[in-house]
């Protein structure tokens, strides 16, 4: 699927997403607290943090899937409701019902509904768009396969294809690498690179700290509150990671593949902090 060429940077808003004083609570328990965030247009950003940090809740709030207690979210400088079609959302694969009796092509074609509106039916053009998106993610041969017969990695690629046909400017993905095979992971990384090259803004809830410097150019560290956000080279540091994870981090220098329990980060021997999260035994 051919993505649109990168737009003129001078014509694009400086920030794709602006979050101000955002607080979200479930049953009076704050999940996000007074979060401020600016996501520049055209970056590929990871949201990282421990379990329960509010990562998924943040992108659901941006999508309007959960309501904040306080604060605001603006998309390209506008209220989210006015630019709803600018965002494509890829939920966690495990949150969906895959036993529904439909095939792969139909699932991907659902991504065109937002552009069609209520009074128009899916036609040959929409099905061709869906087929092209499946081709992009390497799933064209499975177009007529029932979705219940797909592997986890294949399901994830179908969700990506459904997002592609929305032709959005912002793509939000919730744990897209979770539980997928190596082939699918490579396909996702390649697709994210293509989206970034086309000037799209990509926001990914991510859990593998070791791959953040390789896969992303921007990062947000979150633990109910925003710990830090900005270019990976500036904010993905030992200090910020320890603040986000409460000290439950054992660091590895680049090139190392293992680290004995209880080891510590040696700043003299490591430049970029490639991190392996371990639960504290204390």
N, C-alpha and C positions, 0 to 999 in steps of 0.2 A: 504494500500500500504506500503510495507516494504521499509523504507528508508535505505540508505547505512549506515553502521556502522561508527562511528566517526573515522576520519583518525588519523594517528600518528601525534601529535602536532609538533614533531620535523621536520616532512617532509613538513608541510604546511607553506606557506609564512606568515610572521608576519602580513601583512596587506592585506585584501581582496580588499580594495578600497583605492586609494590615489588620492586626489584632490588637485591641486596646482594652486593658483592664478586664480581661475575660475571666469570669468565674463560673464554673459549672459544678453542680452538686447532685448527688444521688441520695435520696432519703436523708437530706440534711448533712450528708458527708461530702465535703468539698473534694472534687476530683481534679479540678484545675482552680488555681487561686491567683487572681490578679495578674494574668499572663499578658504580656506585651510582646508582639512579634511583628517584624517586617520581613517579608519574603520578596526579594527583588525579582523582577520579571526575567525569565530565561535562565534561572538557576536550577540545579538538580540537588535537592535538599533532603537529607535524612533527618528524621526525628528519632532520637535515641534516649533511652532512660530505663530504669528498672521496671519490673512488673508492677502494675498499678500506678504508674506515673502519670497517666492521663493522655498517653500518646494517641491512641485510637479515638478517644473522646475529643481531642483537639480537632482532628480532621472531620469527625462527624458534626461537630459544631459548625465548622466552616461550610459543610454541606447542608446545614439546616436540619440534620437528623436528630439532634438533641438541642434543647433550648437552654441558653445560658441564664444564670441567675442575674448576672450583671455583665456589662461590657459590650463591645461591638466588634463586628468583623466586616471589613470592606474588601471588595474584589475589584481590582483596577479602579479604585477610588469611588466605587458605587456600592450602595447597599446590596447585599448578597441576593436578595429577591429579584433585583432588576437585571442581574447578569447570571441567572441560574444556568443557562446553557453554556457558559464559559468553562464549567468545571465537569470533568469526568471522574468518576469514583470507582475504584476497584476494591471491594470489601475483602475481608479475610475469606479465603476459600471455604474454610470449615464452618463459617456462619450461614452458609446457604444450603438449601435442600436440593440435593442432586438426584433424588429419585423421581423428580417430576417427569412425566412422560413426554419429552420433547427431544429434538435432535440439536446438534451443535449449531447448524446454520440458523435455526430459529432463535436460539439464545443470543447469538451475535446480532441478528437482525433487530432484536429488541433495543439495541443501542441507537437505532435510527428513530425511535418513536418520538423522542423529544423534538426533533426537527420537523417531523411530519405534522404534529398536532393531532387533535382528537378526531377530526372529520376526514382525514385522508388515510387510505389503506396502504399497507406495504405492497410495493410493486417490484418489477424486474430491476429497476435502478437500485433500490435499497438492498435487494438480495445480491446484486453484483458488488455493491460496496462491502457487504458482509463477507462475501467470498474473497474479495481482495484483502480484507483485514485478516482473514484466516490464513491466506497465503503468506502474509507478512510474518505471522507468528509460527509458521510451519505446520498449520493444522488443516490445510485445504482438503487433504485426503480424508479427513474425518467429518466432513460437513454433514453427512447423513447418519452419522453414528449417534445412537441414543446417549445422552449425557451421563446416564447412570453407568455406562460401560467405560468411561474414561478413567485414566489414572489421575493421581493428584496433580502431577505436573501438567498433564494435558488439560485438566480443568482450569488450572491457573492461566494457561495460554488462551483458553476460550474467553475468560474474563478480560484479559488484556485486549483481545480482538474486539470484544463488545465495547470497551472504552474507546478504542481507536475510531470506530465509526461515528462516535459522537462529535468528532472534529472540534474538540475543545481546545482552549488555550492553557488550561491548568489541568494536570493529571494528579490525582491523589490516590495513592496505593497503600493499603493497610497490610503489612507483612507479606509482600508478594513472594519472597524467597522461602517462606516457611514451609518445610516439608516437601520441597520440590527436588527433582533429580538434577544432575549436573548439566544436562542438555537444556533443560528449561531455565536454569539459572543463567546460563550463557545467553539464551535467547532474550531473557528479560533485560540483562545488562546491555545487550546490543540495542534493544528497543528504546531503553531509557536514553542511550547516547544519541540515537536518531531524533528522539523528541527534543532533546536539549539542542542539537544542531539546528533544528527547525525553529528555534526560538520559543518553544513551549516551556512552561514552568512545571517542574516535577517535584512532588512532595511525597516522601516515602516513609512510613513507619517501619523502622529497621531494628533488628536485634543483634546482628553480628558485628560487633565493634571492629573486628579485624579487617573487614572489607570496606569500612567507611571511607578511608583515604583513597581507595582504589575506585570505588563506585560513585562517589559524590564529590561535589565541589563546595557545598554549603552544608552546614549541620546545625541542628538545634538540640541542646541537651536539656531534658525536661524531667523534673520530679515534682509534680503537682504545680510548682512554680517554674518559671523559666530560669534555668541556671546560666545559660549562655547561648548565643546564636551568632552565626557569621561564617566567613570562609573557613573551610576545614583546616587550612594551614595556620589559622590564627586562634581558633577556639577549641579545637579538638586536642586538648592538652591534658597532662596528668592531673593538674590541679582541678580543672573543670570536671573531669571524669570522676575524680574522687568525691567532689561535691555532689555530683548527680547520683552516684551509686553508694554514697555513705561509706567509702573506704573499701568496699568489697571488690576491689580490682587488683589483679596481679598482672603486671605489665611484661610484655615481651619486646625485646629490641627487634628491629627489622632483620629478617633472615633467620631468626630462631623459630623453632617449631614446637618447643616445649619449655616448660618452666616448672621447677619443683615447687610443691606446695610450700607456702610461706615465703616465697621469694619476693623481693621488692623491686621497684623500678629504679634503675640506675641511669640517671640522666647523662652520665658521661659516656654510656655505651649505647644509647638509643637516641635517635633524632625524632622522627615521627612516632608518636605513641601508638603502636599497634597493640591492641588490648585484648586480653582474654578474660572474660568475667568469671569469677569464681565466687561461690557463696562462702561467706566468712564462717570459720569454725569456732569463732569466739562466742 
